[in-house]
Amino acid sequence: MDGKALLSILLICIVPIATIANIMLANNLSDYDQDIKNDRKTLPIVIGKGPGLNIYRILVLLGY
């Protein structure tokens, strides 16, 4: 496969990947208090709510 074609495919795929990841992360961030009570190990619980929001912001910018 051509290197340019592979790079094009990867760049095109970044936007939907970042969008889907943000949807899942937003859901986990909104359930933060319930996840603590139920002892679920989601990304925001493991790294904290502040860093989770930072990842959300980075993924939004990455989509652009």
PDBQT receptor file of N, H, CA, C and O in Angstrom, charges set to zero:
ATOM      1  N   MET A   1       0.843  -1.177   0.000  1.00  0.00    +0.000 N 
ATOM      2  CA  MET A   1       0.000   0.000   0.000  1.00  0.00    +0.000 C 
ATOM      3  C   MET A   1       0.886   1.238   0.000  1.00  0.00    +0.000 C 
ATOM      4  O   MET A   1       1.955   1.254   0.610  1.00  0.00    +0.000 OA
ATOM      5  N   ASP A   2       0.438   2.240  -0.672  1.00  0.00    +0.000 N 
ATOM      6  H   ASP A   2      -0.431   2.227  -1.168  1.00  0.00    +0.000 HD
ATOM      7  CA  ASP A   2       1.146   3.495  -0.791  1.00  0.00    +0.000 C 
ATOM      8  C   ASP A   2       1.151   4.223   0.566  1.00  0.00    +0.000 C 
ATOM      9  O   ASP A   2       0.141   4.236   1.270  1.00  0.00    +0.000 OA
ATOM     10  N   GLY A   3       2.273   4.816   0.918  1.00  0.00    +0.000 N 
ATOM     11  H   GLY A   3       3.093   4.805   0.346  1.00  0.00    +0.000 HD
ATOM     12  CA  GLY A   3       2.394   5.541   2.179  1.00  0.00    +0.000 C 
ATOM     13  C   GLY A   3       1.464   6.732   2.266  1.00  0.00    +0.000 C 
ATOM     14  O   GLY A   3       0.911   7.013   3.330  1.00  0.00    +0.000 OA
ATOM     15  N   LYS A   4       1.283   7.440   1.154  1.00  0.00    +0.000 N 
ATOM     16  H   LYS A   4       1.732   7.212   0.290  1.00  0.00    +0.000 HD
ATOM     17  CA  LYS A   4       0.377   8.594   1.153  1.00  0.00    +0.000 C 
ATOM     18  C   LYS A   4      -1.062   8.160   1.384  1.00  0.00    +0.000 C 
ATOM     19  O   LYS A   4      -1.809   8.825   2.102  1.00  0.00    +0.000 OA
ATOM     20  N   ALA A   5      -1.448   7.049   0.780  1.00  0.00    +0.000 N 
ATOM     21  H   ALA A   5      -0.842   6.508   0.197  1.00  0.00    +0.000 HD
ATOM     22  CA  ALA A   5      -2.809   6.551   0.949  1.00  0.00    +0.000 C 
ATOM     23  C   ALA A   5      -3.049   6.144   2.401  1.00  0.00    +0.000 C 
ATOM     24  O   ALA A   5      -4.105   6.435   2.964  1.00  0.00    +0.000 OA
ATOM     25  N   LEU A   6      -2.079   5.478   3.001  1.00  0.00    +0.000 N 
ATOM     26  H   LEU A   6      -1.222   5.241   2.544  1.00  0.00    +0.000 HD
ATOM     27  CA  LEU A   6      -2.206   5.060   4.392  1.00  0.00    +0.000 C 
ATOM     28  C   LEU A   6      -2.309   6.270   5.309  1.00  0.00    +0.000 C 
ATOM     29  O   LEU A   6      -3.132   6.281   6.224  1.00  0.00    +0.000 OA
ATOM     30  N   LEU A   7      -1.498   7.274   5.081  1.00  0.00    +0.000 N 
ATOM     31  H   LEU A   7      -0.829   7.265   4.337  1.00  0.00    +0.000 HD
ATOM     32  CA  LEU A   7      -1.548   8.494   5.883  1.00  0.00    +0.000 C 
ATOM     33  C   LEU A   7      -2.894   9.192   5.727  1.00  0.00    +0.000 C 
ATOM     34  O   LEU A   7      -3.453   9.688   6.705  1.00  0.00    +0.000 OA
ATOM     35  N   SER A   8      -3.409   9.234   4.518  1.00  0.00    +0.000 N 
ATOM     36  H   SER A   8      -2.955   8.831   3.724  1.00  0.00    +0.000 HD
ATOM     37  CA  SER A   8      -4.718   9.841   4.273  1.00  0.00    +0.000 C 
ATOM     38  C   SER A   8      -5.820   9.120   5.037  1.00  0.00    +0.000 C 
ATOM     39  O   SER A   8      -6.687   9.752   5.640  1.00  0.00    +0.000 OA
ATOM     40  N   ILE A   9      -5.777   7.804   5.006  1.00  0.00    +0.000 N 
ATOM     41  H   ILE A   9      -5.072   7.291   4.516  1.00  0.00    +0.000 HD
ATOM     42  CA  ILE A   9      -6.779   7.009   5.719  1.00  0.00    +0.000 C 
ATOM     43  C   ILE A   9      -6.690   7.267   7.214  1.00  0.00    +0.000 C 
ATOM     44  O   ILE A   9      -7.716   7.431   7.874  1.00  0.00    +0.000 OA
ATOM     45  N   LEU A  10      -5.485   7.304   7.755  1.00  0.00    +0.000 N 
ATOM     46  H   LEU A  10      -4.652   7.171   7.218  1.00  0.00    +0.000 HD
ATOM     47  CA  LEU A  10      -5.318   7.550   9.187  1.00  0.00    +0.000 C 
ATOM     48  C   LEU A  10      -5.816   8.935   9.575  1.00  0.00    +0.000 C 
ATOM     49  O   LEU A  10      -6.468   9.088  10.608  1.00  0.00    +0.000 OA
ATOM     50  N   LEU A  11      -5.523   9.939   8.770  1.00  0.00    +0.000 N 
ATOM     51  H   LEU A  11      -4.993   9.815   7.931  1.00  0.00    +0.000 HD
ATOM     52  CA  LEU A  11      -5.974  11.291   9.078  1.00  0.00    +0.000 C 
ATOM     53  C   LEU A  11      -7.496  11.416   9.001  1.00  0.00    +0.000 C 
ATOM     54  O   LEU A  11      -8.107  12.130   9.796  1.00  0.00    +0.000 OA
ATOM     55  N   ILE A  12      -8.096  10.729   8.053  1.00  0.00    +0.000 N 
ATOM     56  H   ILE A  12      -7.600  10.149   7.407  1.00  0.00    +0.000 HD
ATOM     57  CA  ILE A  12      -9.553  10.757   7.931  1.00  0.00    +0.000 C 
ATOM     58  C   ILE A  12     -10.206  10.057   9.124  1.00  0.00    +0.000 C 
ATOM     59  O   ILE A  12     -11.278  10.468   9.567  1.00  0.00    +0.000 OA
ATOM     60  N   CYS A  13      -9.583   9.024   9.638  1.00  0.00    +0.000 N 
ATOM     61  H   CYS A  13      -8.712   8.690   9.277  1.00  0.00    +0.000 HD
ATOM     62  CA  CYS A  13     -10.156   8.247  10.734  1.00  0.00    +0.000 C 
ATOM     63  C   CYS A  13     -10.021   8.929  12.092  1.00  0.00    +0.000 C 
ATOM     64  O   CYS A  13     -10.701   8.534  13.039  1.00  0.00    +0.000 OA
ATOM     65  N   ILE A  14      -9.172   9.931  12.212  1.00  0.00    +0.000 N 
ATOM     66  H   ILE A  14      -8.620  10.251  11.443  1.00  0.00    +0.000 HD
ATOM     67  CA  ILE A  14      -8.972  10.589  13.507  1.00  0.00    +0.000 C 
ATOM     68  C   ILE A  14     -10.255  11.242  14.006  1.00  0.00    +0.000 C 
ATOM     69  O   ILE A  14     -10.582  11.143  15.188  1.00  0.00    +0.000 OA
ATOM     70  N   VAL A  15     -10.981  11.908  13.114  1.00  0.00    +0.000 N 
ATOM     71  H   VAL A  15     -10.715  11.989  12.153  1.00  0.00    +0.000 HD
ATOM     72  CA  VAL A  15     -12.188  12.632  13.530  1.00  0.00    +0.000 C 
ATOM     73  C   VAL A  15     -13.252  11.689  14.109  1.00  0.00    +0.000 C 
ATOM     74  O   VAL A  15     -13.736  11.951  15.210  1.00  0.00    +0.000 OA
ATOM     75  N   PRO A  16     -13.637  10.607  13.422  1.00  0.00    +0.000 N 
ATOM     76  CA  PRO A  16     -14.652   9.741  14.031  1.00  0.00    +0.000 C 
ATOM     77  C   PRO A  16     -14.156   9.029  15.295  1.00  0.00    +0.000 C 
ATOM     78  O   PRO A  16     -14.931   8.804  16.224  1.00  0.00    +0.000 OA
ATOM     79  N   ILE A  17     -12.881   8.679  15.330  1.00  0.00    +0.000 N 
ATOM     80  H   ILE A  17     -12.252   8.862  14.575  1.00  0.00    +0.000 HD
ATOM     81  CA  ILE A  17     -12.345   8.031  16.531  1.00  0.00    +0.000 C 
ATOM     82  C   ILE A  17     -12.402   8.986  17.718  1.00  0.00    +0.000 C 
ATOM     83  O   ILE A  17     -12.825   8.595  18.806  1.00  0.00    +0.000 OA
ATOM     84  N   ALA A  18     -11.980  10.240  17.521  1.00  0.00    +0.000 N 
ATOM     85  H   ALA A  18     -11.636  10.558  16.638  1.00  0.00    +0.000 HD
ATOM     86  CA  ALA A  18     -12.005  11.235  18.599  1.00  0.00    +0.000 C 
ATOM     87  C   ALA A  18     -13.438  11.525  19.035  1.00  0.00    +0.000 C 
ATOM     88  O   ALA A  18     -13.697  11.704  20.225  1.00  0.00    +0.000 OA
ATOM     89  N   THR A  19     -14.360  11.572  18.097  1.00  0.00    +0.000 N 
ATOM     90  H   THR A  19     -14.150  11.426  17.130  1.00  0.00    +0.000 HD
ATOM     91  CA  THR A  19     -15.761  11.844  18.422  1.00  0.00    +0.000 C 
ATOM     92  C   THR A  19     -16.370  10.724  19.251  1.00  0.00    +0.000 C 
ATOM     93  O   THR A  19     -17.033  10.982  20.255  1.00  0.00    +0.000 OA
ATOM     94  N   ILE A  20     -16.149   9.496  18.839  1.00  0.00    +0.000 N 
ATOM     95  H   ILE A  20     -15.611   9.286  18.023  1.00  0.00    +0.000 HD
ATOM     96  CA  ILE A  20     -16.698   8.349  19.581  1.00  0.00    +0.000 C 
ATOM     97  C   ILE A  20     -16.065   8.251  20.966  1.00  0.00    +0.000 C 
ATOM     98  O   ILE A  20     -16.751   7.970  21.948  1.00  0.00    +0.000 OA
ATOM     99  N   ALA A  21     -14.760   8.483  21.043  1.00  0.00    +0.000 N 
ATOM    100  H   ALA A  21     -14.202   8.712  20.245  1.00  0.00    +0.000 HD
ATOM    101  CA  ALA A  21     -14.089   8.454  22.346  1.00  0.00    +0.000 C 
ATOM    102  C   ALA A  21     -14.641   9.533  23.260  1.00  0.00    +0.000 C 
ATOM    103  O   ALA A  21     -14.804   9.301  24.458  1.00  0.00    +0.000 OA
ATOM    104  N   ASN A  22     -14.934  10.713  22.716  1.00  0.00    +0.000 N 
ATOM    105  H   ASN A  22     -14.802  10.902  21.743  1.00  0.00    +0.000 HD
ATOM    106  CA  ASN A  22     -15.484  11.792  23.529  1.00  0.00    +0.000 C 
ATOM    107  C   ASN A  22     -16.901  11.488  24.000  1.00  0.00    +0.000 C 
ATOM    108  O   ASN A  22     -17.271  11.853  25.115  1.00  0.00    +0.000 OA
ATOM    109  N   ILE A  23     -17.686  10.835  23.177  1.00  0.00    +0.000 N 
ATOM    110  H   ILE A  23     -17.385  10.538  22.270  1.00  0.00    +0.000 HD
ATOM    111  CA  ILE A  23     -19.040  10.457  23.607  1.00  0.00    +0.000 C 
ATOM    112  C   ILE A  23     -18.958   9.508  24.801  1.00  0.00    +0.000 C 
ATOM    113  O   ILE A  23     -19.673   9.681  25.788  1.00  0.00    +0.000 OA
ATOM    114  N   MET A  24     -18.095   8.515  24.708  1.00  0.00    +0.000 N 
ATOM    115  H   MET A  24     -17.514   8.373  23.907  1.00  0.00    +0.000 HD
ATOM    116  CA  MET A  24     -17.945   7.562  25.811  1.00  0.00    +0.000 C 
ATOM    117  C   MET A  24     -17.359   8.233  27.051  1.00  0.00    +0.000 C 
ATOM    118  O   MET A  24     -17.786   7.950  28.170  1.00  0.00    +0.000 OA
ATOM    119  N   LEU A  25     -16.378   9.123  26.854  1.00  0.00    +0.000 N 
ATOM    120  H   LEU A  25     -16.031   9.352  25.945  1.00  0.00    +0.000 HD
ATOM    121  CA  LEU A  25     -15.763   9.818  27.979  1.00  0.00    +0.000 C 
ATOM    122  C   LEU A  25     -16.757  10.760  28.648  1.00  0.00    +0.000 C 
ATOM    123  O   LEU A  25     -16.782  10.856  29.875  1.00  0.00    +0.000 OA
ATOM    124  N   ALA A  26     -17.579  11.460  27.859  1.00  0.00    +0.000 N 
ATOM    125  H   ALA A  26     -17.559  11.382  26.863  1.00  0.00    +0.000 HD
ATOM    126  CA  ALA A  26     -18.593  12.350  28.427  1.00  0.00    +0.000 C 
ATOM    127  C   ALA A  26     -19.594  11.560  29.259  1.00  0.00    +0.000 C 
ATOM    128  O   ALA A  26     -20.029  12.026  30.312  1.00  0.00    +0.000 OA
ATOM    129  N   ASN A  27     -19.961  10.377  28.798  1.00  0.00    +0.000 N 
ATOM    130  H   ASN A  27     -19.607   9.998  27.943  1.00  0.00    +0.000 HD
ATOM    131  CA  ASN A  27     -20.866   9.527  29.566  1.00  0.00    +0.000 C 
ATOM    132  C   ASN A  27     -20.226   9.120  30.888  1.00  0.00    +0.000 C 
ATOM    133  O   ASN A  27     -20.879   9.154  31.931  1.00  0.00    +0.000 OA
ATOM    134  N   ASN A  28     -18.968   8.739  30.849  1.00  0.00    +0.000 N 
ATOM    135  H   ASN A  28     -18.438   8.711  30.002  1.00  0.00    +0.000 HD
ATOM    136  CA  ASN A  28     -18.279   8.349  32.078  1.00  0.00    +0.000 C 
ATOM    137  C   ASN A  28     -18.102   9.533  33.022  1.00  0.00    +0.000 C 
ATOM    138  O   ASN A  28     -18.199   9.369  34.238  1.00  0.00    +0.000 OA
ATOM    139  N   LEU A  29     -17.846  10.718  32.482  1.00  0.00    +0.000 N 
ATOM    140  H   LEU A  29     -17.767  10.851  31.494  1.00  0.00    +0.000 HD
ATOM    141  CA  LEU A  29     -17.698  11.906  33.326  1.00  0.00    +0.000 C 
ATOM    142  C   LEU A  29     -19.026  12.288  33.972  1.00  0.00    +0.000 C 
ATOM    143  O   LEU A  29     -19.047  12.735  35.119  1.00  0.00    +0.000 OA
ATOM    144  N   SER A  30     -20.123  12.119  33.257  1.00  0.00    +0.000 N 
ATOM    145  H   SER A  30     -20.106  11.756  32.326  1.00  0.00    +0.000 HD
ATOM    146  CA  SER A  30     -21.424  12.475  33.827  1.00  0.00    +0.000 C 
ATOM    147  C   SER A  30     -21.861  11.487  34.907  1.00  0.00    +0.000 C 
ATOM    148  O   SER A  30     -22.629  11.852  35.797  1.00  0.00    +0.000 OA
ATOM    149  N   ASP A  31     -21.392  10.259  34.843  1.00  0.00    +0.000 N 
ATOM    150  H   ASP A  31     -20.768   9.963  34.120  1.00  0.00    +0.000 HD
ATOM    151  CA  ASP A  31     -21.723   9.236  35.846  1.00  0.00    +0.000 C 
ATOM    152  C   ASP A  31     -20.655   9.119  36.927  1.00  0.00    +0.000 C 
ATOM    153  O   ASP A  31     -20.606   8.116  37.638  1.00  0.00    +0.000 OA
ATOM    154  N   TYR A  32     -19.809  10.120  37.059  1.00  0.00    +0.000 N 
ATOM    155  H   TYR A  32     -19.849  10.935  36.482  1.00  0.00    +0.000 HD
ATOM    156  CA  TYR A  32     -18.646  10.057  37.948  1.00  0.00    +0.000 C 
ATOM    157  C   TYR A  32     -19.031   9.680  39.381  1.00  0.00    +0.000 C 
ATOM    158  O   TYR A  32     -18.444   8.764  39.958  1.00  0.00    +0.000 OA
ATOM    159  N   ASP A  33     -20.018  10.384  39.962  1.00  0.00    +0.000 N 
ATOM    160  H   ASP A  33     -20.495  11.128  39.494  1.00  0.00    +0.000 HD
ATOM    161  CA  ASP A  33     -20.398  10.125  41.357  1.00  0.00    +0.000 C 
ATOM    162  C   ASP A  33     -20.992   8.736  41.540  1.00  0.00    +0.000 C 
ATOM    163  O   ASP A  33     -20.702   8.060  42.528  1.00  0.00    +0.000 OA
ATOM    164  N   GLN A  34     -21.824   8.307  40.593  1.00  0.00    +0.000 N 
ATOM    165  H   GLN A  34     -22.059   8.856  39.790  1.00  0.00    +0.000 HD
ATOM    166  CA  GLN A  34     -22.388   6.957  40.678  1.00  0.00    +0.000 C 
ATOM    167  C   GLN A  34     -21.301   5.893  40.532  1.00  0.00    +0.000 C 
ATOM    168  O   GLN A  34     -21.352   4.851  41.186  1.00  0.00    +0.000 OA
ATOM    169  N   ASP A  35     -20.326   6.161  39.677  1.00  0.00    +0.000 N 
ATOM    170  H   ASP A  35     -20.285   7.008  39.146  1.00  0.00    +0.000 HD
ATOM    171  CA  ASP A  35     -19.250   5.187  39.488  1.00  0.00    +0.000 C 
ATOM    172  C   ASP A  35     -18.410   5.040  40.750  1.00  0.00    +0.000 C 
ATOM    173  O   ASP A  35     -17.936   3.946  41.055  1.00  0.00    +0.000 OA
ATOM    174  N   ILE A  36     -18.224   6.123  41.478  1.00  0.00    +0.000 N 
ATOM    175  H   ILE A  36     -18.609   7.012  41.230  1.00  0.00    +0.000 HD
ATOM    176  CA  ILE A  36     -17.490   6.029  42.744  1.00  0.00    +0.000 C 
ATOM    177  C   ILE A  36     -18.277   5.182  43.738  1.00  0.00    +0.000 C 
ATOM    178  O   ILE A  36     -17.713   4.313  44.403  1.00  0.00    +0.000 OA
ATOM    179  N   LYS A  37     -19.584   5.437  43.837  1.00  0.00    +0.000 N 
ATOM    180  H   LYS A  37     -20.042   6.142  43.297  1.00  0.00    +0.000 HD
ATOM    181  CA  LYS A  37     -20.426   4.681  44.773  1.00  0.00    +0.000 C 
ATOM    182  C   LYS A  37     -20.461   3.197  44.426  1.00  0.00    +0.000 C 
ATOM    183  O   LYS A  37     -20.458   2.348  45.318  1.00  0.00    +0.000 OA
ATOM    184  N   ASN A  38     -20.493   2.884  43.134  1.00  0.00    +0.000 N 
ATOM    185  H   ASN A  38     -20.496   3.574  42.410  1.00  0.00    +0.000 HD
ATOM    186  CA  ASN A  38     -20.597   1.485  42.695  1.00  0.00    +0.000 C 
ATOM    187  C   ASN A  38     -19.248   0.833  42.455  1.00  0.00    +0.000 C 
ATOM    188  O   ASN A  38     -19.186  -0.307  41.995  1.00  0.00    +0.000 OA
ATOM    189  N   ASP A  39     -18.177   1.531  42.756  1.00  0.00    +0.000 N 
ATOM    190  H   ASP A  39     -18.228   2.457  43.130  1.00  0.00    +0.000 HD
ATOM    191  CA  ASP A  39     -16.804   1.025  42.634  1.00  0.00    +0.000 C 
ATOM    192  C   ASP A  39     -16.494   0.542  41.214  1.00  0.00    +0.000 C 
ATOM    193  O   ASP A  39     -15.901  -0.519  41.019  1.00  0.00    +0.000 OA
ATOM    194  N   ARG A  40     -16.910   1.347  40.224  1.00  0.00    +0.000 N 
ATOM    195  H   ARG A  40     -17.393   2.209  40.382  1.00  0.00    +0.000 HD
ATOM    196  CA  ARG A  40     -16.579   1.040  38.827  1.00  0.00    +0.000 C 
ATOM    197  C   ARG A  40     -15.239   1.658  38.490  1.00  0.00    +0.000 C 
ATOM    198  O   ARG A  40     -14.901   2.726  39.000  1.00  0.00    +0.000 OA
ATOM    199  N   LYS A  41     -14.495   1.016  37.662  1.00  0.00    +0.000 N 
ATOM    200  H   LYS A  41     -14.770   0.149  37.248  1.00  0.00    +0.000 HD
ATOM    201  CA  LYS A  41     -13.160   1.484  37.282  1.00  0.00    +0.000 C 
ATOM    202  C   LYS A  41     -13.192   2.082  35.876  1.00  0.00    +0.000 C 
ATOM    203  O   LYS A  41     -12.697   1.475  34.926  1.00  0.00    +0.000 OA
ATOM    204  N   THR A  42     -13.773   3.267  35.748  1.00  0.00    +0.000 N 
ATOM    205  H   THR A  42     -14.175   3.760  36.519  1.00  0.00    +0.000 HD
ATOM    206  CA  THR A  42     -13.774   3.966  34.473  1.00  0.00    +0.000 C 
ATOM    207  C   THR A  42     -12.543   4.864  34.399  1.00  0.00    +0.000 C 
ATOM    208  O   THR A  42     -11.866   5.080  35.405  1.00  0.00    +0.000 OA
ATOM    209  N   LEU A  43     -12.258   5.382  33.220  1.00  0.00    +0.000 N 
ATOM    210  H   LEU A  43     -12.808   5.206  32.404  1.00  0.00    +0.000 HD
ATOM    211  CA  LEU A  43     -11.083   6.235  33.049  1.00  0.00    +0.000 C 
ATOM    212  C   LEU A  43     -11.110   7.456  33.968  1.00  0.00    +0.000 C 
ATOM    213  O   LEU A  43     -10.094   7.736  34.605  1.00  0.00    +0.000 OA
ATOM    214  N   PRO A  44     -12.226   8.204  34.072  1.00  0.00    +0.000 N 
ATOM    215  CA  PRO A  44     -12.224   9.345  34.985  1.00  0.00    +0.000 C 
ATOM    216  C   PRO A  44     -12.009   8.961  36.456  1.00  0.00    +0.000 C 
ATOM    217  O   PRO A  44     -11.440   9.742  37.219  1.00  0.00    +0.000 OA
ATOM    218  N   ILE A  45     -12.451   7.789  36.850  1.00  0.00    +0.000 N 
ATOM    219  H   ILE A  45     -12.914   7.155  36.230  1.00  0.00    +0.000 HD
ATOM    220  CA  ILE A  45     -12.231   7.351  38.230  1.00  0.00    +0.000 C 
ATOM    221  C   ILE A  45     -10.750   7.059  38.449  1.00  0.00    +0.000 C 
ATOM    222  O   ILE A  45     -10.192   7.417  39.486  1.00  0.00    +0.000 OA
ATOM    223  N   VAL A  46     -10.125   6.422  37.492  1.00  0.00    +0.000 N 
ATOM    224  H   VAL A  46     -10.578   6.131  36.649  1.00  0.00    +0.000 HD
ATOM    225  CA  VAL A  46      -8.724   6.025  37.635  1.00  0.00    +0.000 C 
ATOM    226  C   VAL A  46      -7.793   7.237  37.597  1.00  0.00    +0.000 C 
ATOM    227  O   VAL A  46      -6.876   7.332  38.413  1.00  0.00    +0.000 OA
ATOM    228  N   ILE A  47      -8.018   8.172  36.653  1.00  0.00    +0.000 N 
ATOM    229  H   ILE A  47      -8.762   8.094  35.990  1.00  0.00    +0.000 HD
ATOM    230  CA  ILE A  47      -7.100   9.302  36.516  1.00  0.00    +0.000 C 
ATOM    231  C   ILE A  47      -7.605  10.577  37.180  1.00  0.00    +0.000 C 
ATOM    232  O   ILE A  47      -6.834  11.517  37.371  1.00  0.00    +0.000 OA
ATOM    233  N   GLY A  48      -8.879  10.623  37.531  1.00  0.00    +0.000 N 
ATOM    234  H   GLY A  48      -9.505   9.859  37.376  1.00  0.00    +0.000 HD
ATOM    235  CA  GLY A  48      -9.460  11.802  38.159  1.00  0.00    +0.000 C 
ATOM    236  C   GLY A  48     -10.328  12.583  37.183  1.00  0.00    +0.000 C 
ATOM    237  O   GLY A  48     -10.194  12.458  35.966  1.00  0.00    +0.000 OA
ATOM    238  N   LYS A  49     -11.224  13.393  37.745  1.00  0.00    +0.000 N 
ATOM    239  H   LYS A  49     -11.333  13.495  38.734  1.00  0.00    +0.000 HD
ATOM    240  CA  LYS A  49     -12.167  14.128  36.914  1.00  0.00    +0.000 C 
ATOM    241  C   LYS A  49     -11.479  15.251  36.132  1.00  0.00    +0.000 C 
ATOM    242  O   LYS A  49     -11.802  15.475  34.966  1.00  0.00    +0.000 OA
ATOM    243  N   GLY A  50     -10.543  15.952  36.756  1.00  0.00    +0.000 N 
ATOM    244  H   GLY A  50     -10.281  15.770  37.704  1.00  0.00    +0.000 HD
ATOM    245  CA  GLY A  50      -9.829  17.039  36.079  1.00  0.00    +0.000 C 
ATOM    246  C   GLY A  50      -9.032  16.556  34.873  1.00  0.00    +0.000 C 
ATOM    247  O   GLY A  50      -9.187  17.101  33.780  1.00  0.00    +0.000 OA
ATOM    248  N   PRO A  51      -8.183  15.548  35.047  1.00  0.00    +0.000 N 
ATOM    249  CA  PRO A  51      -7.474  15.014  33.881  1.00  0.00    +0.000 C 
ATOM    250  C   PRO A  51      -8.406  14.416  32.834  1.00  0.00    +0.000 C 
ATOM    251  O   PRO A  51      -8.098  14.450  31.643  1.00  0.00    +0.000 OA
ATOM    252  N   GLY A  52      -9.546  13.866  33.263  1.00  0.00    +0.000 N 
ATOM    253  H   GLY A  52      -9.797  13.838  34.231  1.00  0.00    +0.000 HD
ATOM    254  CA  GLY A  52     -10.527  13.352  32.306  1.00  0.00    +0.000 C 
ATOM    255  C   GLY A  52     -11.093  14.470  31.449  1.00  0.00    +0.000 C 
ATOM    256  O   GLY A  52     -11.296  14.294  30.248  1.00  0.00    +0.000 OA
ATOM    257  N   LEU A  53     -11.350  15.618  32.062  1.00  0.00    +0.000 N 
ATOM    258  H   LEU A  53     -11.186  15.760  33.038  1.00  0.00    +0.000 HD
ATOM    259  CA  LEU A  53     -11.819  16.776  31.300  1.00  0.00    +0.000 C 
ATOM    260  C   LEU A  53     -10.739  17.287  30.351  1.00  0.00    +0.000 C 
ATOM    261  O   LEU A  53     -11.041  17.742  29.248  1.00  0.00    +0.000 OA
ATOM    262  N   ASN A  54      -9.489  17.213  30.781  1.00  0.00    +0.000 N 
ATOM    263  H   ASN A  54      -9.244  16.844  31.677  1.00  0.00    +0.000 HD
ATOM    264  CA  ASN A  54      -8.391  17.621  29.894  1.00  0.00    +0.000 C 
ATOM    265  C   ASN A  54      -8.296  16.710  28.673  1.00  0.00    +0.000 C 
ATOM    266  O   ASN A  54      -8.072  17.191  27.563  1.00  0.00    +0.000 OA
ATOM    267  N   ILE A  55      -8.462  15.411  28.862  1.00  0.00    +0.000 N 
ATOM    268  H   ILE A  55      -8.645  15.020  29.764  1.00  0.00    +0.000 HD
ATOM    269  CA  ILE A  55      -8.457  14.472  27.735  1.00  0.00    +0.000 C 
ATOM    270  C   ILE A  55      -9.617  14.778  26.801  1.00  0.00    +0.000 C 
ATOM    271  O   ILE A  55      -9.475  14.707  25.580  1.00  0.00    +0.000 OA
ATOM    272  N   TYR A  56     -10.774  15.120  27.381  1.00  0.00    +0.000 N 
ATOM    273  H   TYR A  56     -10.890  15.177  28.372  1.00  0.00    +0.000 HD
ATOM    274  CA  TYR A  56     -11.929  15.490  26.566  1.00  0.00    +0.000 C 
ATOM    275  C   TYR A  56     -11.603  16.692  25.684  1.00  0.00    +0.000 C 
ATOM    276  O   TYR A  56     -11.912  16.695  24.493  1.00  0.00    +0.000 OA
ATOM    277  N   ARG A  57     -10.978  17.712  26.271  1.00  0.00    +0.000 N 
ATOM    278  H   ARG A  57     -10.726  17.709  27.239  1.00  0.00    +0.000 HD
ATOM    279  CA  ARG A  57     -10.620  18.907  25.514  1.00  0.00    +0.000 C 
ATOM    280  C   ARG A  57      -9.612  18.583  24.414  1.00  0.00    +0.000 C 
ATOM    281  O   ARG A  57      -9.724  19.089  23.297  1.00  0.00    +0.000 OA
ATOM    282  N   ILE A  58      -8.644  17.753  24.725  1.00  0.00    +0.000 N 
ATOM    283  H   ILE A  58      -8.554  17.342  25.632  1.00  0.00    +0.000 HD
ATOM    284  CA  ILE A  58      -7.626  17.380  23.734  1.00  0.00    +0.000 C 
ATOM    285  C   ILE A  58      -8.276  16.640  22.568  1.00  0.00    +0.000 C 
ATOM    286  O   ILE A  58      -7.938  16.890  21.411  1.00  0.00    +0.000 OA
ATOM    287  N   LEU A  59      -9.196  15.739  22.862  1.00  0.00    +0.000 N 
ATOM    288  H   LEU A  59      -9.470  15.536  23.802  1.00  0.00    +0.000 HD
ATOM    289  CA  LEU A  59      -9.859  14.995  21.794  1.00  0.00    +0.000 C 
ATOM    290  C   LEU A  59     -10.736  15.893  20.932  1.00  0.00    +0.000 C 
ATOM    291  O   LEU A  59     -10.866  15.661  19.730  1.00  0.00    +0.000 OA
ATOM    292  N   VAL A  60     -11.343  16.921  21.535  1.00  0.00    +0.000 N 
ATOM    293  H   VAL A  60     -11.237  17.110  22.512  1.00  0.00    +0.000 HD
ATOM    294  CA  VAL A  60     -12.128  17.879  20.743  1.00  0.00    +0.000 C 
ATOM    295  C   VAL A  60     -11.208  18.605  19.786  1.00  0.00    +0.000 C 
ATOM    296  O   VAL A  60     -11.518  18.735  18.602  1.00  0.00    +0.000 OA
ATOM    297  N   LEU A  61     -10.070  19.082  20.291  1.00  0.00    +0.000 N 
ATOM    298  H   LEU A  61      -9.819  18.976  21.253  1.00  0.00    +0.000 HD
ATOM    299  CA  LEU A  61      -9.116  19.797  19.432  1.00  0.00    +0.000 C 
ATOM    300  C   LEU A  61      -8.521  18.882  18.380  1.00  0.00    +0.000 C 
ATOM    301  O   LEU A  61      -8.278  19.306  17.250  1.00  0.00    +0.000 OA
ATOM    302  N   LEU A  62      -8.288  17.648  18.736  1.00  0.00    +0.000 N 
ATOM    303  H   LEU A  62      -8.486  17.303  19.654  1.00  0.00    +0.000 HD
ATOM    304  CA  LEU A  62      -7.719  16.692  17.776  1.00  0.00    +0.000 C 
ATOM    305  C   LEU A  62      -8.670  16.454  16.607  1.00  0.00    +0.000 C 
ATOM    306  O   LEU A  62      -8.231  16.219  15.481  1.00  0.00    +0.000 OA
ATOM    307  N   GLY A  63      -9.967  16.514  16.878  1.00  0.00    +0.000 N 
ATOM    308  H   GLY A  63     -10.323  16.705  17.793  1.00  0.00    +0.000 HD
ATOM    309  CA  GLY A  63     -10.946  16.347  15.824  1.00  0.00    +0.000 C 
ATOM    310  C   GLY A  63     -10.925  17.476  14.812  1.00  0.00    +0.000 C 
ATOM    311  O   GLY A  63     -11.309  17.292  13.658  1.00  0.00    +0.000 OA
ATOM    312  N   TYR A  64     -10.478  18.639  15.244  1.00  0.00    +0.000 N 
ATOM    313  H   TYR A  64     -10.166  18.788  16.182  1.00  0.00    +0.000 HD
ATOM    314  CA  TYR A  64     -10.396  19.772  14.327  1.00  0.00    +0.000 C 
ATOM    315  C   TYR A  64      -9.073  19.774  13.601  1.00  0.00    +0.000 C 
ATOM    316  O   TYR A  64      -8.819  20.658  12.782  1.00  0.00    +0.000 OA
TER     317      TYR A  64
